[in-house]
């Protein structure tokens, strides 16, 4: 099993905590995690108005889901990130650098006009590969 970063010298280096691409080989299982928002177990929104706390909460919850699947954040090969304000890019990537290690997952980040709840500032979906 192998998870490896793919980087082309013909492209610029990523601006944040992500890789251009990730290559997965070997036997294992993919885990496709639906979009997560910053919610406590009781369903309440965590970190209203705080992009850092919302990002941390989501990544902690993602880690919990992956542990149930037999993996960890180290198994994440791709994330899709939906945010309400692209000006939060630096804060989001500062948090990502604490939760993900290099090689970082491949990533797409887009600004959206609305989310399920007006209190949500960010939503993250993920794909992980767990060997075995």
Residue frames relative to the residue before (quaternion, step in Angstrom):
aa qw qx qy qz dx dy dz
X 1.0000 0.0000 0.0000 0.0000 0.00 0.00 0.00
X 0.0802 0.8048 -0.5861 0.0487 3.49 -1.04 0.76
X 0.0923 -0.7287 0.6756 0.0638 3.49 -1.14 0.76
X 0.0830 0.8187 -0.5580 0.1069 3.55 -0.57 1.14
X 0.4868 -0.6412 0.5137 0.2968 3.51 -1.16 0.67
X 0.1724 -0.7330 0.6483 0.1126 3.52 -1.17 0.73
X 0.0436 0.8008 -0.5917 0.0825 3.57 -0.69 1.12
X 0.2160 -0.7731 0.5859 0.1114 3.56 -0.88 0.98
X 0.4069 -0.7122 0.5108 0.2575 3.60 -0.83 0.91
X 0.5710 0.5963 -0.3748 0.4219 3.58 1.28 -0.19
X 0.7034 0.4183 -0.2450 0.5199 3.60 1.30 -0.24
X 0.5608 -0.5822 0.4582 0.3697 3.55 -1.23 0.40
X 0.5791 -0.5754 0.4525 0.3591 3.56 -1.24 0.53
X 0.5632 -0.6083 0.4244 0.3641 3.66 -0.95 0.75
X 0.4741 -0.7002 0.4721 0.2491 3.56 -1.08 0.80
X 0.7803 0.2763 -0.1422 0.5428 3.59 1.18 -0.45
X 0.7120 -0.4206 0.3517 0.4387 3.52 -1.32 -0.42
X 0.5426 0.5699 -0.4501 0.4222 3.56 0.36 1.30
X 0.4074 -0.6852 0.5529 0.2426 3.54 -1.32 0.42
X 0.6012 -0.5440 0.4317 0.3952 3.56 -1.24 0.42
X 0.7772 -0.1397 0.1246 0.6008 3.58 0.99 -0.87
X 0.2065 -0.7437 0.6186 0.1473 3.54 -1.31 0.37
X 0.2128 -0.7634 0.6000 0.1089 3.58 -0.98 0.91
X 0.1182 -0.7857 0.6066 0.0276 3.54 -0.88 1.04
X 0.0710 0.7881 -0.6083 0.0609 3.55 -0.88 0.94
X 0.6513 0.5159 -0.3842 0.4026 3.55 -1.20 0.51
X 0.6090 -0.5573 0.4233 0.3733 3.52 -1.35 -0.03
X 0.3455 0.7209 -0.5496 0.2424 3.52 -1.03 0.81
X 0.4890 -0.6417 0.5059 0.3052 3.50 -1.29 -0.38
X 0.3265 -0.6907 0.6071 0.2186 3.51 -1.15 0.72
X 0.1277 -0.7475 0.6464 0.0848 3.55 -1.14 0.70
X 0.1405 -0.7845 0.6025 0.0410 3.56 -0.70 1.15
X 0.1391 -0.8158 0.5603 0.0331 3.56 -0.39 1.27
X 0.4490 -0.6910 0.5075 0.2518 3.55 -0.80 1.07
X 0.6808 -0.4853 0.3573 0.4164 3.54 -1.27 0.36
X 0.1680 -0.7829 0.5957 0.0628 3.54 -0.86 1.05
X 0.1461 -0.7441 0.6444 0.0981 3.53 -1.11 0.78
X 0.6309 -0.5650 0.3866 0.3653 3.56 -1.27 0.29
X 0.2379 0.7775 -0.5388 0.2203 3.55 -0.02 1.33
X 0.4248 -0.6566 0.5687 0.2551 3.51 -1.22 0.70
X 0.6959 -0.4684 0.3250 0.4368 3.63 -1.22 0.26
X 0.6811 0.4749 -0.3014 0.4687 3.62 1.10 -0.56
X 0.6059 -0.5938 0.3415 0.4045 3.60 1.29 0.05
X 0.5233 0.6373 -0.4206 0.3784 3.59 1.23 -0.16
X 0.5172 -0.6331 0.4817 0.3157 3.56 -1.19 0.63
X 0.2384 -0.7586 0.5949 0.1176 3.55 -0.95 0.99
X 0.8512 0.1962 -0.1349 0.4677 3.57 -0.98 0.86
X 0.0950 0.8140 -0.5657 0.0917 3.58 0.91 0.81
X 0.8362 0.1493 -0.1530 0.5050 3.56 -0.77 1.11
X 0.6848 0.4646 -0.2609 0.4971 3.62 1.29 -0.05
X 0.2723 -0.8031 0.5086 0.1494 3.60 -0.11 1.28
X 0.6268 0.5410 -0.3484 0.4394 3.60 1.03 -0.70
X 0.6907 0.4642 -0.2827 0.4770 3.59 0.82 -0.97
X 0.6369 0.5131 -0.3442 0.4610 3.61 0.96 -0.74
X 0.6562 0.4994 -0.3185 0.4675 3.61 0.91 -0.84
X 0.6448 0.5174 -0.3174 0.4646 3.61 0.93 -0.87
X 0.6574 0.5172 -0.3105 0.4515 3.58 0.89 -0.94
X 0.6550 0.5078 -0.3135 0.4634 3.57 0.92 -0.89
X 0.6971 0.4690 -0.2914 0.4573 3.60 0.82 -0.92
X 0.6024 0.5221 -0.3574 0.4867 3.62 1.10 -0.57
X 0.6719 0.4872 -0.2967 0.4724 3.59 0.93 -0.87
X 0.6052 0.5356 -0.3475 0.4756 3.59 1.07 -0.70
X 0.6395 0.5239 -0.3203 0.4627 3.58 0.96 -0.84
X 0.6441 0.5229 -0.3203 0.4573 3.60 0.99 -0.81
X 0.6460 0.5088 -0.3194 0.4711 3.58 0.96 -0.83
X 0.6878 0.4868 -0.2896 0.4540 3.58 0.87 -0.93
X 0.5963 0.5398 -0.3686 0.4659 3.62 1.08 -0.58
X 0.6315 0.5285 -0.3300 0.4615 3.60 1.03 -0.76
X 0.6951 0.4483 -0.2561 0.5003 3.58 1.17 -0.64
X 0.5912 -0.5999 0.3574 0.4035 3.59 1.27 0.00
X 0.6826 0.4664 -0.2858 0.4847 3.58 1.21 0.33
X 0.3283 -0.7067 0.5817 0.2331 3.52 -1.28 -0.54
X 0.7180 -0.4020 0.3190 0.4702 3.57 -1.26 -0.10
X 0.5584 0.6065 -0.3850 0.4149 3.60 1.19 -0.43
X 0.6636 0.5136 -0.2965 0.4560 3.60 1.21 -0.43
X 0.5038 0.6563 -0.4290 0.3625 3.61 1.25 -0.15
X 0.1383 -0.8075 0.5714 0.0487 3.56 -0.79 1.08
X 0.8049 0.0588 -0.0294 0.5898 3.60 1.21 -0.37
X 0.0495 -0.7684 0.6365 0.0445 3.54 -1.17 0.71
X 0.1922 -0.7087 0.6632 0.1445 3.49 -1.30 0.56
X 0.0870 -0.8186 0.5677 -0.0086 3.57 -0.67 1.11
X 0.1037 -0.7811 0.6157 0.0086 3.53 -0.80 1.11
X 0.0047 0.8236 -0.5647 0.0533 3.58 -0.63 1.11
X 0.5107 -0.6588 0.4710 0.2888 3.54 -1.22 0.56
X 0.8043 0.1161 -0.0279 0.5821 3.61 1.15 -0.60
X 0.3753 -0.7575 0.4925 0.2070 3.59 -0.47 1.22
X 0.5270 0.6235 -0.4142 0.4024 3.61 1.20 -0.24
X 0.6148 0.5527 -0.3425 0.4464 3.61 1.25 -0.28
X 0.3284 0.7853 -0.4743 0.2246 3.61 1.29 -0.05
X 0.7005 0.4707 -0.3148 0.4343 3.68 0.67 -0.92
X 0.6699 0.4976 -0.3104 0.4554 3.60 0.90 -0.86
X 0.6359 0.5301 -0.3274 0.4556 3.58 0.98 -0.83
X 0.7131 0.4490 -0.2704 0.4655 3.59 0.84 -0.91
X 0.5633 0.5597 -0.3963 0.4608 3.60 1.15 -0.43
X 0.6594 0.4780 -0.3015 0.4958 3.59 0.99 -0.81
X 0.6451 0.5329 -0.3356 0.4328 3.60 0.86 -0.87
X 0.6353 0.5371 -0.3348 0.4425 3.60 0.99 -0.75
X 0.6602 0.4931 -0.3080 0.4755 3.61 1.18 -0.48
X 0.7421 0.4109 -0.2234 0.4802 3.60 1.10 -0.60
X 0.7449 0.2834 -0.1806 0.5764 3.58 1.14 -0.57
X 0.1968 -0.7565 0.6052 0.1506 3.55 -1.15 0.58
X 0.6190 -0.5567 0.4015 0.3818 3.54 -1.21 0.41
X 0.5141 -0.2202 -0.8284 0.0301 1.51 -1.94 1.49
X 0.4632 -0.6914 0.4882 0.2627 3.55 -0.91 0.97
X 0.5955 -0.5583 0.4235 0.3929 3.60 -1.19 0.45
X 0.5403 -0.5305 0.5215 0.3934 3.54 -1.30 0.35
X 0.0606 -0.8363 0.5440 -0.0308 3.58 -1.03 0.71
X 0.0922 -0.7190 0.6825 0.0931 3.48 -1.34 0.56
X 0.0359 -0.7834 0.6204 0.0104 3.57 -0.97 0.89
X 0.0314 0.7966 -0.6018 0.0479 3.55 -0.83 1.01
X 0.3977 -0.6729 0.5685 0.2568 3.54 -1.22 0.60
X 0.1085 -0.7939 0.5978 0.0250 3.55 -0.93 0.97
X 0.5284 -0.6645 0.4321 0.3041 3.56 -1.14 0.53
X 0.8124 0.0657 -0.0107 0.5793 3.62 1.09 -0.64
X 0.1448 -0.7339 0.6527 0.1205 3.49 -1.36 0.42
X 0.7513 -0.3917 0.2648 0.4605 3.56 -1.29 0.07
X 0.7805 0.1351 -0.0660 0.6068 3.57 1.01 -0.83
X 0.5149 -0.6588 0.4409 0.3264 3.62 -0.92 0.77
X 0.6074 0.5707 -0.3505 0.4273 3.62 1.21 -0.36
X 0.6002 0.5724 -0.3644 0.4235 3.58 1.20 -0.42
X 0.2087 -0.7817 0.5810 0.0886 3.53 -0.91 1.03
X 0.7996 0.1196 -0.0114 0.5883 3.59 1.23 -0.53
X 0.0361 -0.7453 0.6649 0.0333 3.53 -1.28 0.59
X 0.0871 -0.7993 0.5945 0.0118 3.58 -0.96 0.92
X 0.1020 -0.7382 0.6640 0.0609 3.53 -1.04 0.95
X 0.1244 -0.8212 0.5563 0.0278 3.58 -1.10 0.60
X 0.1745 -0.7152 0.6621 0.1398 3.49 -1.37 0.43
X 0.0530 -0.7899 0.6109 -0.0017 3.57 -0.87 1.01
X 0.1958 -0.7421 0.6263 0.1367 3.54 -1.28 0.46
X 0.0788 -0.7994 0.5956 -0.0087 3.54 -0.66 1.19
X 0.3557 -0.7636 0.5005 0.1999 3.58 -0.56 1.15
X 0.5701 0.6303 -0.4317 0.3023 3.49 -1.26 0.40
